[in-house]
């Protein structure tokens, strides 16, 4: 909440290296929650056991956008570093990393009006109110059991004509009053999807029993006449959703 920044140089992204960095962090502060991306350097037995030992909840979101707070901090630190690089005509940074981070933490932040290093426990209620506007009611865009599509990841060279949303549909399973609100999804077989989603990454659709579902291909058939059935693969769904339908249900 204070926006206090910690930065540690690492020589690689091995599980043992990342765990060593977290141990350094835990000597200074003991977080209850840690959010990371889905990288294997965080999702491995070594780091998982460390978090479990310290009773820390580790999670990730499926957001395409990186954490805005961290991105701003990274940009600020990067700008400071490049000014030193230009002055020195060198890209060595190990000796300047700590002083620059200290400078960042002792500078007043416009977001809450405090220098992170000076924030005390007594300041937290005011900080929370300033940052998250706790007087504002949480407004959920989606209800539990709403059927939604997920925004596809936008790669740098993504073709402009490709669909922006998954063909496969999901169900809103849980809602969390975070700021902004986040959602947990299940697929149509009831399997929970890893991570949390922001409203901007979801698109509500109407998929009642009366709607038509697109078929990718007919795998095989059985029976004859009125009892004829088709084994079909649905557009956007993996093979676990392949199912038999009555041939007379098929619309062309």
WOJOQUI-V714395 format. One record per residue. RES is the residue in one small letter. NEAR is the number of other ideal C-beta (glycine too) atoms within 8 Angstrom. Layout:
RES:NEAR + RES:NEAR
This chain:
x:7 + x:9 + x:10 + x:8 + x:10 + x:7 + x:7 + x:7 + x:7 + x:8 + x:4 + x:5 + x:7 + x:7 + x:10 + x:7 + x:12 + x:14 + x:11 + x:8 + x:10 + x:11 + x:9 + x:9 + x:11 + x:9 + x:5 + x:6 + x:5 + x:6 + x:7 + x:6 + x:8 + x:9 + x:8 + x:8 + x:6 + x:8 + x:8 + x:5 + x:11 + x:12 + x:8 + x:9 + x:6 + x:10 + x:15 + x:10 + x:8 + x:11 + x:12 + x:8 + x:6 + x:8 + x:5 + x:11 + x:7 + x:11 + x:9 + x:10 + x:10 + x:11 + x:8 + x:7 + x:4 + x:7 + x:6 + x:7 + x:7 + x:8 + x:9 + x:8 + x:11 + x:8 + x:8 + x:9 + x:13 + x:8 + x:8 + x:11 + x:12 + x:8 + x:8 + x:11 + x:11 + x:7 + x:6 + x:7 + x:5 + x:5 + x:4 + x:6 + x:10 + x:6 + x:5 + x:9 + x:11 + x:6 + x:7 + x:12 + x:12 + x:9 + x:9 + x:13 + x:11 + x:9 + x:7 + x:6 + x:10 + x:4 + x:6 + x:9 + x:6 + x:11 + x:10 + x:13 + x:8 + x:7 + x:12 + x:6 + x:4 + x:4 + x:10 + x:10 + x:6 + x:7 + x:13 + x:10 + x:10 + x:9 + x:9 + x:7 + x:6 + x:6 + x:4 + x:5 + x:3 + x:7 + x:5 + x:8 + x:7 + x:11 + x:7 + x:7 + x:6 + x:9 + x:10 + x:14 + x:12 + x:14 + x:13 + x:9 + x:5 + x:7 + x:5 + x:3 + x:4 + x:7 + x:5 + x:4 + x:3 + x:7 + x:6 + x:6 + x:9 + x:10 + x:10 + x:10 + x:12 + x:13 + x:12 + x:15 + x:9 + x:7 + x:12 + x:9 + x:6 + x:7 + x:6 + x:6 + x:14 + x:11 + x:15 + x:13 + x:13 + x:11 + x:10 + x:9 + x:6 + x:5 + x:6 + x:7 + x:10 + x:6 + x:9 + x:11 + x:14 + x:12 + x:11 + x:5 + x:10 + x:15 + x:8 + x:8 + x:8 + x:5 + x:7 + x:5 + x:3 + x:3 + x:7 + x:4 + x:7 + x:8 + x:10 + x:8 + x:6 + x:8 + x:7 + x:6 + x:9 + x:7 + x:7 + x:4 + x:5 + x:4 + x:6 + x:12 + x:11 + x:12 + x:11 + x:13 + x:11 + x:12 + x:9 + x:9 + x:10 + x:5 + x:5 + x:6 + x:10 + x:9 + x:7 + x:7 + x:9 + x:7 + x:9 + x:6 + x:6 + x:8 + x:4 + x:2
